[in-house]
Amino acid sequence: MLLSVTTANSPTFYDVLGVGPNVDHETLRKAYRRLAQKHHPDVNSSPDAHEAMARINEAFETLIDAAKREEYDALLSGALETAAGSEAPKSPVIIKLLKRLTGHKTPVYSISFAPDSGQLLSVGFDNEVIWWNEDGGMLKQTKLESGAVSVLRAFPHNRAVAAGATESHVNVWSIDQDRVTSWRGMSEEWVSCVAISGDGRAVAAGSVHHHLKVCDSESGSARFALRSHDASVTAVAFSYDGKLLASGTADAKVIIRDAITGKFLHSIERLRSVVTAIAFSQDSHYVAVAGVDLSIRVFRMSDGVLVKMLYGHGRPIESLAFHPNGWLFASGSRDGTVGLWNATKGVGNVRIEVSSRPISCVAFSADGTRLAASGQDKVVRLFEIGAKSPTG
């Protein structure tokens, strides 16, 4: 069940019960009993009594439950900040479409900016990697043989790593200038998600058989292999420094591990649906988790507290990416839109109509001035981004 949320002009659950946001359980119970004695249809003949009592019950049942209350507070925070942002004289995020890059013959699965040059790379279903120049033209193309690419990551000095899964193996390609090397390993059936570490030295894969494996991207040697999940692994992501690995599952959990040893660190279980995408902020202060219920939940890594819960997309979210500033992040959805969200206190949530087809991937440039998005329509859209402080 999704929690309802108020707008700036309607009462919150705290308003309904006449209590403050820091109210304790005993005060909540007293407030509920007082209101029930006044509004219950057995004692109140008003035609609005049933509706009023239903709202009082909903408010009390949400706030008296610690998990529901935490979720509601996070959702309420995001809703009020969005409403405030619509009235703010200045937006903390300015976005402008710069170019539409056409050249792919098949849907685009992954995009990445080189951290040193800012050059954009993209790869399609046909394993064609395209390097784009600043004018939006194709600088060069590279066809990766054998296998299917699902994720691509660019690195300094014209290097890139690509990975994907076919049949019962994970395939990894290392691109160095014009030289391409590849290996096929990590034997595993029904791999559902793959991720490349921030330094390009490791590849993680999750499977529908509850397995999580991490290997060296150059040699293929295994770092660790685990079967610790109770459900299919549906999303994996490395932190930017490569120290942490997050894996999300079909039973609505995210487990955080040491990316080198596989050691369990902690889990996030305050989710309501299958995990579809995960992203760490670049300072590892936050982790954003998208679910099949169309939500994006932002958790603080230091203590696992749910900071925000955000809604806006009409279909499942396939990709998440954080801006270098640490508070702004983007989402790409099957509804053809790109979302820009604020992970902290402050205003600035925006959704952009990008395509009539699903958006599969989003990425920010290392300097934070560019955002790229692409997907099923084969077009790579390049946006200019201006991000101020999160409070506008």
C-alpha positions, 0 to 999 in steps of 0.5 A: 500500500502506498502512503498518501501525501499532502500538498502545500494547501492540504493538512498533513497527518500531524495537522489532522491529529492536531500534534507536532512532528516530534510527537510521542506515541502516548500523545498520539493515542490521546489525540486520537481518542479525543478526536474519535470521541468527537467525530466517530459516526456513532456520536456525530450525526454530521454527513461528513463524520465518516470521511473525517473519521477515516482520515483520522484513522489513516493518520493515526495508523500511519504515525503510530507505526515507526516504519510507516511514520519514517516513510511518511516523513520522508515522502512529506519532506519531498512533497513540501519541498517540491511545492515550495520549489514551484513558488521559488523565484529561482530554481536550483537546477537549470536544464537546457537541451543542447543536441540530439545525437543520432547514429545508433541503429538499435536501442541504446543500453548505456552511456558514459562520460570520460572523466578527463576529456568529458567525451561521451560514449554510448553503446547499443543493443548491437554492441556498437560503441560510439564516441561523440565529438563536441559538435555531436558528430560521431568521432569513431565507432567500435563493434564489440564482438561476441556477447551482449553489452548491457553496461559501459563505463568510460575512463581517462586516456581513451579507455573504457570497460563494457560488460554484459551477460549471455546464456550462462556467462558474463562477458567483459570488454576492455577498450584501450585506444583502438585495442579491444580485449575481452574474456568470457567467464563468471559462469552463471545462469540467468544473470539479471544485472551487471555493474562496473566499478568506478576504477574499472577494475571490477565487475559485479553480476547478480542472478535470478538464482540469488547469486552475487559475484564480483571478478577482476575486469582484466583477468576474470579471476573471482574476488568473491561469489555469494548466495546470500540473498533470499530472492533474485538479485535485480540491481547492483551498483558500486560506490564511486570509490569502489569500496562498497557494493550494493545489491537489490533484490526481488524481495525489496531489500538492498544489501551493502557489502565491502566490494573487495571482500564481499563482507556484509556491512548492513541491509536496507529493508524499508522498501515496498517492492522489487528494486530496479535501480541503485546509485551512490552519491559520489561521496557515498553519503547517500544511496538512492533506490528505485522500485517497481512501485515507481518510488525513489527512496534516498537513504543516508549511508551513515545510519541507514535513515530514510531521508526522502521518498519521491514519486513522479514517474508513471512507469518503472525506473531503469537508471539512476545517476548522481551529479558530482555535487552530491545532492542532485540525481537523475532518473530514467524511466520507461515512461520516456521521462528523465527526473531530476531530484534533490537528495537533501533538504531544499527544493528542486525536483523536475521531470522532463518529457524526453521521448515517447519510448522508454529511457534506459540510461542517464549519466552526468559528466564529471564536471557536472555541466552535462547530462545525457539520456537515451533509450529505446528510440536510439537517440542520445540527448545531451543537456546542459545542466546548471546546479546551484545550492540545494536550497536555491 
